[in-house]
Amino acid sequence: MTTNDNHGFSTRAIHAGQTPDETTGAVIPPVHFSTTYAQDGIGGLRNGYEYGRGTNPTRDALQQQLAALEGGAHALSFASGLAAEDALLRAVLEPGDHVLMGDDVYGGTHRLVRRIFGQWGIGLTTMDFSDLDGVRTMIGQLAPKVLWLETPSNPLMKVTDVAALAEIAHDAGILVVVDNTFATPYLQTPLALGADVVVHSTTKYLGGHSDVVGGALVLNDDELASRVGFQQFAAGAVSGPMDAWLTTRGIKTLAVRMDRHCHNAQAVAEAMVGHAGVARVLYPGLDSHPGHALAARQMRGFGGMVSLDLTGGEGAARRFCESLEVFTLAESLGGVESLVNYPSEMTHASVRGTALEVPASIVRLSVGIEDAADLVADVEQALARL
C-alpha cells in the first residue's frame, strides 16, 4: 500500500515506508543487517546503497515513516536523541553563536549545549518562553542562532506557544527547534505550527516498549537536511538496523497507545487534585493548568506525563518514589509500563545549580497503559505512606 498526506495518522503510521518485500511479498519488510552492498562496477550503486553508516534500507523505511507522521520532507534516524541534537547543532552553529533555550527542558539537552558546545565557544541563555515580549527583547540583545523549546516541558509540564515563538524567531532569522518527545506527532505537529526542526528521543513513546534507544530529526529544509545528513554520515551517529526496525514496529501502535496514555494520565491527575499530600498537579489536561487552553489549541490530547509537587518536600518525594508498587522507579519514559522518576537526582541531576534546577519536591510520572484504577490506587497508597 502507498500512503499520502490525506491518509489518517494510523494509516500513515502503519504503512509509510512499509512496502511489502518485492521478492517474497512479506508484509513486514526484512531487517537489513548488511554493512556493505555489492556494486555493479566501480561507482555503480544499486538504489544508492554503498555502506551501512551512510544508508540502510531498514533505517530508510523508518525515516519515511517519521517524515510522514510529522508532516516533514526529511527525517533522519539516530543512535539516540542526544546524537540527533548533537548533529543538528554541529550543522548550524559556529564558535561565537548563541542558543536561546526554554527554562525547563530535558537535562541532557541543557548539558550538551552548556558543557560540550560551551567549550566550543557556543553561548547559552535560558528563559521563560511564556513571556513573548521578553523573548523579543532577549533576541534583540543576544541575536541567537537557535531557539530551542520543549512543549510540554520536562519535567514541569510547561506549555509553550510554538506558533507565536516561531513568528518572533523567524522575523529575526532564527532557527526554531522543538523537542516533541512528550507530545509525539500523534498529539502535536510542530512543523505545521511553524517550527523548522522537530527532535525526538524515539526511545520514548515512538518505540514505546522500553527496549530500544534512538533519536530522530524531522525537517523540511532541503539544504539543512543535507548538512545534518553529512554530520551524521561523517560522525557515524546512525541507528542500527535492529533498532530502526524495533522503532518502526513501535510506531505502528503509537495512536492506540497514546489514547490510553492520555486517558490514564488524566485519571491519575484528576485523582491527585486536592490531595493533602500534593501541593500542585502539573498536567496540561487539567483546567487549572496555566497552559491548558494553549495545549487544547495546539495539541490533540494532553499526553501521558504527570508531575506532582509534594507538600512534604524532598523527604516526601523520595519516600513516594520508593513506595510505589505498580509504577517502577526508573529512568526514561513513554513505555507501556508506568514509571516514576525523581528528576532532581535522576534525569535532571546535571542541571542542579543552574536556572533549570528542578525543585526537590517534584516527582515525574510516566503513566503507562495498565488499568487506570490500578494506577490511581498505587499513587494513593504511596501517598498514604508519607
Disulfide bonds with the S-S distance in Angstrom:
none
